[in-house]
Amino acid sequence: MPVSKKEEGECPVDAMMRVMDGRWKGTILWRLLDGPRRTSELRRSIPGITERMLIRHLQELVADGIVERDDKKTIPPCVYYSISVYGRTLAPVVEAMCNWGRAHLKRLSARR
């Protein structure tokens, strides 16, 4: 019998996907695994992302406790983002996703 979304017993995969939902969140986390980065560094390292989308995803990741924001309170503004201790628990998940993605891309290119 299907479970209503209003009932308790939420699917853990859905819970994880709500945090990771977003075109660029996986890429942002992957870049931050190398260490803290400024907003401008992140933007340059992710071709195709707009500043607005980067900021939006970073705000959501901060709100979820996955990423920490460190504002140096300087002029010009200097803000660093890093993965939180809690966010580091996602590192194996991101690594597994990267490995699967590499294998999938290889499979697709072999089919062509």
VOPAGU-2260 file (C-alpha; in pm, 1 decimal, decimal comma):
REM VOPAGU-2260
SITE   aa  ch    i         X         Y         Z
SITE  MET   A    0       0,0       0,0       0,0
SITE  PRO   A    1     151,3     338,6     -96,8
SITE  VAL   A    2     245,3     573,3     181,8
SITE  SER   A    3     113,3     927,2     164,6
SITE  LYS   A    4     375,4    1201,5     163,2
SITE  LYS   A    5     190,9    1348,9     460,9
SITE  GLU   A    6     243,8    1037,0     670,7
SITE  GLU   A    7     556,4     966,6     870,1
SITE  GLY   A    8     805,5     716,4     740,0
SITE  GLU   A    9     983,3     945,5     497,4
SITE  CYS   A   10    1212,6     780,7     244,7
SITE  PRO   A   11    1579,5     842,7     333,0
SITE  VAL   A   12    1669,7     872,2     -35,7
SITE  ASP   A   13    1413,6    1153,1     -72,7
SITE  ALA   A   14    1561,9    1327,1     232,8
SITE  MET   A   15    1911,1    1314,3      79,4
SITE  MET   A   16    1786,1    1424,8    -260,5
SITE  ARG   A   17    1615,6    1730,4    -108,9
SITE  VAL   A   18    1954,8    1844,5      21,6
SITE  MET   A   19    2136,9    1762,3    -302,8
SITE  ASP   A   20    1856,6    1880,7    -532,3
SITE  GLY   A   21    1982,5    2145,6    -768,7
SITE  ARG   A   22    2174,5    2145,4   -1094,2
SITE  TRP   A   23    2501,4    2262,4    -937,0
SITE  LYS   A   24    2505,1    2142,8    -575,3
SITE  GLY   A   25    2701,5    1825,2    -645,1
SITE  THR   A   26    2961,3    2023,0    -839,6
SITE  ILE   A   27    2986,5    2285,2    -564,7
SITE  LEU   A   28    3043,5    2017,8    -301,2
SITE  TRP   A   29    3296,1    1841,2    -523,3
SITE  ARG   A   30    3493,4    2166,4    -561,1
SITE  LEU   A   31    3477,0    2238,5    -187,1
SITE  LEU   A   32    3616,7    1893,8    -102,2
SITE  ASP   A   33    3956,4    2040,0    -201,7
SITE  GLY   A   34    3925,6    2306,4      68,4
SITE  PRO   A   35    3771,1    2647,5     136,0
SITE  ARG   A   36    3709,4    2874,0    -160,9
SITE  ARG   A   37    3596,9    3227,6    -218,5
SITE  THR   A   38    3274,9    3284,9    -407,6
SITE  SER   A   39    3464,8    3413,0    -712,0
SITE  GLU   A   40    3697,3    3109,5    -710,4
SITE  LEU   A   41    3399,1    2875,3    -704,4
SITE  ARG   A   42    3231,8    3059,6    -987,8
SITE  ARG   A   43    3543,0    3046,2   -1206,1
SITE  SER   A   44    3585,6    2674,8   -1135,3
SITE  ILE   A   45    3231,3    2588,2   -1248,3
SITE  PRO   A   46    3180,4    2685,6   -1613,0
SITE  GLY   A   47    2821,4    2768,6   -1696,0
SITE  ILE   A   48    2700,0    2858,4   -1347,2
SITE  THR   A   49    2564,5    3207,7   -1296,1
SITE  GLU   A   50    2656,7    3408,6    -989,1
SITE  ARG   A   51    2291,7    3420,9    -887,9
SITE  MET   A   52    2256,1    3040,7    -903,2
SITE  LEU   A   53    2585,3    2987,6    -719,7
SITE  ILE   A   54    2477,3    3217,8    -436,3
SITE  ARG   A   55    2134,8    3053,1    -418,4
SITE  HIS   A   56    2279,1    2702,2    -394,4
SITE  LEU   A   57    2540,1    2813,4    -140,7
SITE  GLN   A   58    2268,6    2972,4      74,5
SITE  GLU   A   59    2065,9    2650,4      65,0
SITE  LEU   A   60    2371,0    2438,7     153,3
SITE  VAL   A   61    2452,6    2674,7     442,1
SITE  ALA   A   62    2090,8    2657,3     563,8
SITE  ASP   A   63    2109,7    2275,2     557,1
SITE  GLY   A   64    2433,6    2282,0     757,0
SITE  ILE   A   65    2634,6    2120,8     476,3
SITE  VAL   A   66    2850,1    2425,3     401,2
SITE  GLU   A   67    2989,1    2695,7     628,9
SITE  ARG   A   68    3013,8    3060,8     529,4
SITE  ASP   A   69    3304,5    3263,8     668,1
SITE  ASP   A   70    3263,6    3637,9     610,1
SITE  LYS   A   71    3593,5    3814,8     682,6
SITE  LYS   A   72    3403,4    4146,8     714,9
SITE  THR   A   73    3651,8    4332,2     496,0
SITE  ILE   A   74    3622,7    4587,4     219,8
SITE  PRO   A   75    3611,0    4464,4     -50,5
SITE  PRO   A   76    3402,7    4172,6      77,3
SITE  CYS   A   77    3590,5    3848,2     129,0
SITE  VAL   A   78    3371,1    3543,3     192,0
SITE  TYR   A   79    3496,9    3186,2     207,9
SITE  TYR   A   80    3286,3    2874,0     183,8
SITE  SER   A   81    3390,8    2535,3     317,0
SITE  ILE   A   82    3230,4    2203,0     388,9
SITE  SER   A   83    3114,5    2171,9     749,7
SITE  VAL   A   84    3198,1    1877,1     971,0
SITE  TYR   A   85    2845,2    1751,9     909,5
SITE  GLY   A   86    2883,8    1816,0     536,4
SITE  ARG   A   87    3197,1    1599,0     531,5
SITE  THR   A   88    2968,9    1303,0     596,7
SITE  LEU   A   89    2851,8    1354,6     236,6
SITE  ALA   A   90    3206,7    1313,1      97,8
SITE  PRO   A   91    3172,9     935,2      41,8
SITE  VAL   A   92    2837,0     993,5    -127,7
SITE  VAL   A   93    2984,3    1259,4    -358,9
SITE  GLU   A   94    3281,7    1032,1    -434,4
SITE  ALA   A   95    3049,2     741,9    -515,0
SITE  MET   A   96    2843,9     969,7    -741,6
SITE  CYS   A   97    3162,7    1085,2    -918,0
SITE  ASN   A   98    3278,8     727,4    -969,8
SITE  TRP   A   99    2941,0     623,7   -1106,0
SITE  GLY   A  100    2933,1     933,1   -1329,6
SITE  ARG   A  101    3278,4     856,9   -1472,2
SITE  ALA   A  102    3175,9     497,9   -1548,2
SITE  HIS   A  103    2850,3     617,6   -1703,9
SITE  LEU   A  104    3028,8     873,3   -1924,3
SITE  LYS   A  105    3275,5     605,7   -2033,1
SITE  ARG   A  106    2987,6     372,4   -2115,1
SITE  LEU   A  107    2812,4     642,9   -2316,9
SITE  SER   A  108    3125,0     726,6   -2515,2
SITE  ALA   A  109    3183,4     355,1   -2589,0
SITE  ARG   A  110    2830,5     330,9   -2731,9
SITE  ARG   A  111    2897,4     609,1   -2982,0
